[in-house]
Every structure is written in C-alpha cells, then in structure tokens.
Amino acid sequence: MLYPVKKVTWFYYANKRLFDLFCSILGLVLIAWFLLILAVLVKISSKGPVLFKDHRIGKNGKEIKVYKFRSMYIDAETNIDKYLTPEQKETWIRERKLDNDPRITKIGRFMRKTSLDELPQILNVIGGSLSLVGPRPITEREIEEHFTKEQADIMLSAKPGITGYWQVYGRSDADFASGERQKLTLEYFEKRSLWLDIKILFLTIPAVLKHKGAH
C-alpha cells in the first residue's frame, strides 16, 4: 500500500528549523524560573535524578535521548513487576501507556496530566534532535510491532516532535491496537506545512488544558 506524502523543499526545512530555534530559545528564557521550580519539586518528591533520558528513535532511524522531568519512581523500569499486575504489564508493553500507573509519583502524575514533564524537551529542540512539531518520538519495539516498513520509512524521514498531529487530533483516544495512531501519524505527512505546524502548536494548548495528554 502506498501512502500519500506531500513533497516539501529545503525552504520548508530551513524555515522549520529557524522557527524551532526562535520559539524554543525564547520559551526557555521565559520559563526558566518555572523549570527550576519543577526541578526542585521532582527532587524532593522521590529519590533519583531530576531528568529522565528516554531512548527513542529519531530521524533516519538514529537513536536519540529525549529529556523529560522524571515522573516515575527510580526503579519503575527495572523492577516493573514490583508495581504492575500481569494485565497492566501487558498493556504497558503493547501501548507504552497505562491508566492510573502506580509507578508514577504524585508530582509526576500532575506533570503528566498537564504535559509539564515534557518541557525539558525544549533542550532537544535547540540541540536539533527534536522539532517542536512532528511525529511522536517512538521506541524501536513500537516500530517493529506496529508499523510496516513503508510506514516506518515515512515516519522516520522527519524529526520527532514535542507535539504533533496525532497528539492534537487523536491524543489518548488513539492507540496502536485500533490502528488509529498509525493512521494519524502518517496523515501528518500528507498535509505537512509550516502553517500546519503553527496550527498544531496552538491546538496543543487547549488539548493539554483538557487533560488529554498522551503518554
């Protein structure tokens, strides 16, 4: 099956990068004080580092480290059976998200509901491994289990984004099992433009305020 992909020029990529840099640097300057407050809250809420480095697959299949405020207990990944039932574990492995996940700290639950845990990804945007808007950063296992090679090639042709088409139009209502998440991910490439990116950024705000965060 061939999926429609809108062709874009170097002009699109150059302007997208300039837009990413301008907005992320400005945003970092404006909210540095708020990031410091969140960092302190994370540190005093439970043992462990303030930031969590999530290993994901970026553009052209390159592995990247995506920064987030740590929202789970430090042994949440290494000692999963301590916290999850077999049913919860199966859901987590399949979808990489779980309702009422017991591994999440109190401050972590608040940050996830408001997507504040993803604010450190501004550093990824400045560094060039992420864009403000793009497909969701994804794991290698998710690619192997839920995407065909053609779908994966399309998705990995662009930098992952802090927010994106799927997060805004599907959010937590879209999952891998139904195929809706894959569909929305690829739909972005059919319609992408700088104006669409700007629209998605603005639509992200009400989506987050409605607590429709996707993790």
PyMOL commands that set and color helices and strands:
alter all, ss='L'
color gray80, all
select helices_A, chain A and resi 10-45+59-61+80-82+86-95+106-114+116-118+121-127+140-146+149-155+165-169+171-173+180-191+194-209
alter helices_A, ss='H'
color red, helices_A
select strands_A, chain A and resi 51-57+63-69+131-133+161-163
alter strands_A, ss='S'
color yellow, strands_A
deselect
rebuild
show_as cartoon
